[in-house]
Each structure stands twice: as C-alpha cells, then as structure tokens.
Amino acid sequence: MGDTAPMQRKRFYHHLYFWVLIGTLIGIATGILLPEKTLQKVPASFIGPPKMETREFSGVVFKPLSDGFIKLIRMVIAPIIFTTVVVGMAGMGNLKRIGRIGAKAFIYFEIMTTLALVIGWLVAKTVRPGEGMNVAVASLSITDLQSKLSGVQEHHGFVDMLLNIIPDTIVGAFARGDILPVLFISVLFGMAMSALGESNRPVILALEQVARALMGMIAMIIKLAPLAVFGAMSFTISKFGLKSLVPLGKMMACIYLTCLSFVLICLGALLRYNNLNVLKLLKYFRDELFIVFGTASSESVLPRMFAKLENLGCSKPLVGLVLPAGYSFNLDGTAVYLTMGALFIAQATNTHLTLGQEFAVLIVCLLTSKGAATVVGSAFITLAATLSSMKTIPVEGMVLILGVDWFMAQARSMTNLIGNATATIVIARWEDELDLKRAKDVLNDRLPESESKLPPDLATARIESELPVSK
C-alpha cells in the first residue's frame, strides 16, 4: 500500500514554478507601469543643493537579469553535453547500437518537423491571419530590422550547414558553445573511449565526477530563474507594450493555438500509443515550461532536461545522444512559426504565391529549420534568411512581426521543449530503454522520494552510471 500511495506533495510555494510565475507577473506589472521613454526626475547628486535633472528610467533596464541568466546557463551547456554523451557512449559498448539509435532519431526528427511545417502551412492557408492588412512594402521602415539582423551571416546551403557541424578546432567548439559541433566532438570521443575497453575506466569515472559538479552548478544557477523571468518580461512589456499585440493578435493566436494543438494532438497521440499521458508529462515539466515561457529560450533548461528524462526512466546513454541532437534538428515549434510567418507576411503585403511557390516555401523551411539554434530570436533570423534566399516574399515584411517576435518565441520554445522530451521518450521506448513502470510512477507521483534521482527541490539530479531497475 505504501509503495503505490502518492507521495506527500510539497506546498506550492516550495516549487520553482511558483516563484517563476511570481517573477512573470511582477515583470509584466513593471513593464506596464514603467514603459520605455518614461521620464522621471531624480536627484542629480546627493551632495550639494537638491538640483534635479531628468533621466530616462523604464522596465528595459532590467533586461541584463535575463541576459545574464541565459549566459550562465550557456556557460555550462557545452561541458554538460560532452560529459553526458561521452560517459553514456562509453557505457554502450556496441557502436551498432549507437548508429541504430541515431538513425531512428533522425528519421523521427524529419517526420515530426515536416508534420509541424505542414500544419503551420495549412493553418496559415485556412485562417489567413495576414489578409486585409494591405501593407505596402515601400512604407515599411527597415531600420530596426537591420539592427536585429546586423552581424548575421548570409544564409548558406544544406552542404554548408553540414560542414559547419565540424568545428575549426576542438577548443573553438567549446568556446562558441554551439550544440552541434560539441555533440559531434562528444560522439567521436565517446566512440574512441568505448573502443578502449576497460582501460578507459579512470577517465570515465573522472568525467562522471565532473558531470556531478556541473549539475551542482546548474542547481545554484537555476535559483536565479525568477529574477531572469522578471527581467525578460519587464523589458518586453516596457519596450513594446501590450497595445503592440492588438494589430497582430490574429497571428499570435494562430501560433499559440497551433502549437498547443500540435502538442496535445500529435505529441499526445504518440505518448498515448506508448502508454503515457501528455497532460501528466506537461505537469512533470512545469518548472521548465515556466522558465522557457519567461526567457523565450528552451536552451535555458537543457541541463535540467537531461536530469528529468533520466529520472523519468530513459537510459542515460540514449538521453545524451537524442536530446542534444533534437535541440538542433527537432524544433517543432520553430517549424510551425517558419511556414506560418512566411505566409503571414505574404498575405499582409498582398504577395500572391502560386501553389508551387508555397511548396517551395515548405521545402526551404524544411532545410533552414535544421540546425537553427534554440536561443532567443534565432527563429526570427532563420525566417529572414529563408525569405532572403527565396526572393518571392519581401524580407522587409519581417518588420511586421519584429515587435511581437518575443511573444511568439515563447510559444515555439515551449513546443520545442515538449517535442524533444517526447522524442527522447518515444525513441527510448522503441529501443526498450525506457523503464515504463518507473515513468508511470513518476508521472503519477507514486515514486518514493528515496528512489528519486532528483533532490527534493527538483533543482537538479545527480548523474549516475546506470538507472536503477524498478521491481
């Protein structure tokens, strides 16, 4: 009876998601009360007569809180991926198993990304969110757009994208922090260590200790998430204002509803087929979803995803291989945004596309969505690169969605997060590397705390050599 009874739940204010929600609400209120260009009189000096001068003060000044948090997370992502993948692959032993998992993962990524692209295209074709705006391209000011895209390289082809996976140097890959080059190095090093047999044990044990220390760092950093979310929401609302959402409300509603439908219907059906419930999975990842909503970046919770998927019952080697790859190749929310955004701009600027041109948009988006980073604003840049390469839809139309891109980034980042969690679980199930009983116990709060691989505050998880088998 004691083994199956639900665990005693902690009070709501002990959960991270509660404080992230508080940070979100305070950030929104700050942005509303202190919009950009609000002028206040403040003392020019605390010494001498009370001379007053006018200075600008608004909610945008809190943006460094969010930027600093994301930089702290990105600082440890590369070494966490390296240690997790190498330790996991060294434990696999069989290189054929690695190849089989990789092949299944990429087939899955391709199918789901294509499905998301098609769904975004169908919704944009049916609802036509940009219809009736009648925007003249010549009237669009591209000053802000040029600032957003400054320093961004021109879009390259598929072959260039593959070549960019190979870093110039090993150190350079870790210095830049790009997921794919680090994953590439990790897989090669893991394969080499696996071939060494038992003689690799001292190195693997050392890497396990490094991984534990890195996850301890994440446990400390993640406590700053409420401040980061406050800074991000305060900046966004202060800079753009709630009024900026009204003209593009139809487009934003389409993005949010399409992403929600994709998660509940498409991903929900996949999980249901594998005897799991999507709503319970969303509840399990609620802390991560709140952080992603606040920071508009799924990269900010990548280290936590490693820990929580292992705790759910997925084998560590498989998580280490599938999850980082999914963060670059399985961006379902980004895929929905790309096709919907492209057609929205075409409709808003009265750019008439033939069926063949719309099909070309689908194909190009399928290529450009691969390798798109999960940091804030990368999907916007990817869409701009897509339109620039096609030259059928005016790239100047990107100005129309520039002001609300942050809010749409929240929807696509949360969809990317759940999409990659689902991908890891489903592929683990196919490979018989998912402890289904443990997964159900975790999702139903039936797992005794002594058997959990997460500490009580759900801040992090220790990386063990193997998952315990439920009996």
N, C-alpha and C positions, 0 to 999 in steps of 0.2 A: 504493500500500500504506500509505504514511504518512498519507494522508488519511482512511482508513477504520479504522485501528487505534484501539482505545480509548485515551483519554488516560491518562497515568500518574496513578494515584489517590494522593491525599494520605493521610497517616497518620490514623487515626481520631481522634486527639486534637487534630488541627488543625480538625476540623469543629465548628461551633457546637452541633449537636445532641448531641454527646458531653458537652459541658460543661453543657448544659441538663439532660441525663439525670442527671449527677452532682449538680446542684443539686436535682433532684427527689428523688433517693434520700436526700441529706443532710437535706432538708426533712422527708421522711417520718420519718426516724430522730429528728430533733429533736422533731417533734410527739409521737412515741411516748414519748420519754424525758422530755419536759417538757410534760405535759398541763396544761391550764388548771387553776388553783387549786392547783398545786404550790407549796408554801411552802418557802422556803429561808432560812436565817439568813445574813445578810450584815452586814459592818461598817456601823454607823450613821455612823461618821465615821473619817477617817484621822488625826484629831488627838485627843489625849487618850487615856483608858483604852479598852481594847478592848470598849466597850459594844456589845452585839448587839441587833438588833431583827429582827422577822420581816417580810419583804416578799414580795409575790407575784411570781413570775417564771415565765413559761411561753413556749411557742413562739408564742403570739399576738403577742408584742412585735415579731416580725419582719414583720408584715403591711405596715407602711409601705414596705418594699422593693418589694413588688408594686404597691402603690397608686402609689408614685412613678414606677415604670417605665411603668405604663399612662398616667399623666398626661403623662409626657414624650412618649409616642407620640401621644396625642390632641392634644398641643400643635401638632404639625406636620401632622396629617392634613388639616385644612381647607385650608391653603395648598397642600399637595401635590395635592389633588384639583383645586383651582382652576387651578393652573398646568398640570397634565397635561391636563385637559379643554380648556382654552382653547387651548393650543398644538396639541393634536390636532385640534380642530374647525376652527381656522383653516387647518390643512393639508388638511382635507377639501374645502373649497370648495363642494361641492354640498349644499344643505340637504335635498334629497330623499333623499340617501344617509343623512343623519343621522336623518331620520324613519323610513326603512326599517329601519335598524339598531335604533332604539328600539322600533318596533312588533314586530319579531321577538323582541327581548329580553323584552318584557313578555308576549308570548304564551308564550314558553318558561318564564318565571318562573311564570306562572299554572298551566301544565300540571304542572311538576315539584313546585310547592308543594302542589297539590291531590293529586298522587300520594302525596307524603310524608304528608299528613294522612290519606288513606285507609289507607295501610299502617299507620300508628300506630293507627288505629281498629280495623283488622282484627286486629292482634296483641293489643291490649288485650281485644278481644272473645273471642279464641280462648284466650289464655293465662290471662286474668283474674287479674292479679297482686295485686289488692286483695281478692280473695274470701277469706273466712274470717277477716279481721281483726276484723270486727264492732265497729267503733269507734263509740261513742255521741258524737254531735256535742256534746252538752251537757258532756261530760267534757273537751273539748279546751280547753286554755289558749291564748288568742289574744294574749297579751302580746307574745311575740316576733314574732308575725305583724304586729301593729300597728306595732311598731318597724321591721320590714322595709319596710312599706308607707307609713310616715309621710312626709308631704310629696308623695306621689304623687297626681297629679290623677285625678279620676274618668274612667272610660272614656268616650270620645266616639265618635260615629258615623263612618261612612266619609267623609261630606262634611267633617266637622271635620278628619279626618286629612289630606284633600287640601288644605284651607285652611292647615293648619299647615306645609305644604311651603313656602308663601310666607312669608318672614321679615318681621318688622316693619320692620327696616332691614337694609341690606347689612352694616354693621358688626356688628349684632346676630347675624347668622347665623354669622359667623366667631368671634365671642366665645363663643357657645354650643357651637360645634363639631359641631352635628348634621349628619349626612351629607347628608340630602335637601335642606334649604334651601341648603347650599353647592353641591350639584350643580345645583340649579335656577338659581342665580345664574351658575354657571360656564357652563352651556349657553346661557343668554341672552347672556352677554358674549361667548362663543365665536362665536355666530351673528352678533352685531354686528360683531366683528372680522373674521370671514370676509367679510362684505359690503363691507368697506373695501378689499378687494383688496390690491395691492402696498404701499399706504401703511401697512399695519399691520405691516410687517416689523420696524421698530425695536422696537416693543412686544413682538412675539413673540420676538425674539432676547433681549430683556431677561428675559422670563418664562422662557425656556429656561435662562438663567444662574441665575435664582432657583431653578428646579427642581433644577438640579445641586447647588446649595448645600444645599437642603433634604434631598436624598438623602444628601449628605455628613453632615448632622446625624444622619440615621437610622443611618448606618454607625457613628457614635460611640455612639448611644443603645443600639443593639441588642446591643452588647457587654455590657451590664448584664443581659441576659436571664437568665443562670444565677442571679444574685442575686435577681432578681424571682421566678423559679420557686421558689427556695428559700424565700423569704418567704411565698409563697402556700401552698405545701404544708405548711410548718411551722405556719402559722396554722390551716389547715383541719383537719389531723390533731390538733393540740393542742386545738382548741375542741370538735370533735365526736367525735374518737376513732374508731378502727377498729371498735369494738363497735357504733357507731351504724349501721353499714352492714348489719349482720346482719338486723334486722327488715324492712328494705326491700330486701334483696338480690334478691328476685324482680323487683321493679320496676326496679331498676338494671340487672339482667341483660337485661331486656326492652329497655330504652332502648339499651344498648350493642350488643346483637346486632341490633336492628332498624336502627340507624344504620349498623352495619358492613355488613349485608345490602343496605341501600339504596345504599351507595357501591359495593360490589363487583358487585352485580347490575344495578341500574338505571343508575347512572352508568357502570359498567363496560361495559354494553351500548352505551350512547351513544358512548363513546370507541372501542369496538371497531368500531362502524359507521363511525367516522371514521378508522379505521386506526391507532389509538393504544391503548396498554395502560394500564389503570388502575393496576396494581401499580407500573409504572415511573413513573407520574405521582406516586403516593404517595411513592416514593423520592425523586423530584426535589424535592418539597415537604416532606421530612422535617424540616428545620430549623424550618420554620414550624409543622408539626404538633406538634413537641415544645414550642415556645413557647406555642402555643394550649392544649395539654394542661396546661401548668403554670399559665398565667394564666387559663384558662377564658374567654378572650375572643378571637374572631377579629379584632377590631379592632386588636389589638396587632401584627398582621403585615400590615395593609393596604398600607402603603408598599412593603414587600418584595414583595407580590403584583404590584404594578404592574411592578416591575423584572423579576421572574422570568417573568411571562407575556410581556412584550416579548422577553426573551431566548429564550423558547421558540419565537418566530416569529409571535406575534399582532401585528397592526399597532397602533401606539401610539394612534391616534385611537379605535379600537374598544375597546381595553382601558380607556381613560379614560372612555368612555361606559358600557360594560356593567358593569364591575366595581363601581364605587361604587353604581350602581343595584341591583345584585344584593345588596349588603350590607344593603339595606333591604327589598327585595321578593322575594328568593330565599333564604329561610332554611329550607332543607330540614330541618336538624336540629331547629330550633325547632318546625317544623310537626309532626314526629313526636312531640315532647315535649308539645305542647299537647293533642292528642287523647288521647294515652296517659295523660297526667297527669289530665285531666278524668275519664276513665272509671275510672282507678285510684281516685280519691277517691270517686266514686260507688259503686264496688264495696266499698271499705273501710268506708264509712259506711252500707252497705245501702240506698243510694238507688236505687230501681228506676226505670229510664228506659224509656219506650216507644221503638219504632223511630223514630218521628217526632221525639222529643226528642233521640235520638242524632244524627239527621240535622241537627237544628238546631245541635247542638254543632259538627258539621263546618262548617256554613255560617258560624257566628260566628267560629270559629277561623280560617277562611279570610280573614276580614276583619281580625281583630285581629292576625294574623301579619304583615300588611303594615305596613311602617314600624317594626317592632319593632327597637330598637337592638341592636347586637351587643356591648354592654358587659356586664360580669358582672352577672347577676341580672335582666336585663331580661325574659327569657322568663318567669321566675317572676312578675314583676309583670304581664306580659301575660296569663298564665293566671289570675291573681287578678282582673284586670279582666274577663276573659271570663266567669268564674263569677259575678261580681257583676252583670253585665249580664243574665245568663240567669235567675238565681234558681231554677234547678231542682236544681243541685248545690251543697251547702253550701260557701261560701267558707272557712268555718272549717277544712275538711279540708285546706287548704293547709299547716296546721301539721304534718301527717304527713310532708310531703316537704321541709320547711324545712331540716332538718338535713343532708340529703344532696343538696340542690339544687346545691351546688358541683360534686359529682362527676358529676351528670348534665349540668351545664353544660359540662364538658369534652367529653363525647360529642357534644352538639349543636353546640358551637362548631367542633369538627374537621369535622363533617359539613357545616356551613355553609361552611367554608373550601373543601373539595374540591368542594362543589356549585357555588360561584361560579367556581372555577377551570375546572371542566368547562363551565359555561355560557359563559364567555368563549371557550374553545377551540372549542366547537361552533358558536357564532354566528359566530366568525371563519372557520370552515370553510365555513359556509353562504354567507358573504359573499365567499368566495375571498380572505380577508385573513389566512390562516394559511399560513406557509411550512412545508408538511408535511415536506419533506426536512430542514429545519433542526430541526423539532420532534423527529423521529425520531433525528437525530444527537445532540441534546441529551439526550434520554431514555436513549439507549444509550451515553452518554459517548464519542461519536465526534467531537465538535466540538473542533477545535484551540483551545487557550486564547487564541491571538491573535485568534480570531473571536468569542470570547465577549463578551457585553455585560455580564457580571458580573466583578468583580475576583476574584483567586484565593481569597479567604476567603469568597466568596458573601455578603458582608455587605450589599452594595447594588449598584446599577447606575447608570451614567450614562444620562441621558435624552437620546437623540439625536433629530435631526429626522426621520429615516426609518430603518427597519430595513434592513440590508444584504440583498441577494438572493443566496441560495446558488446557486452554479453548479457 
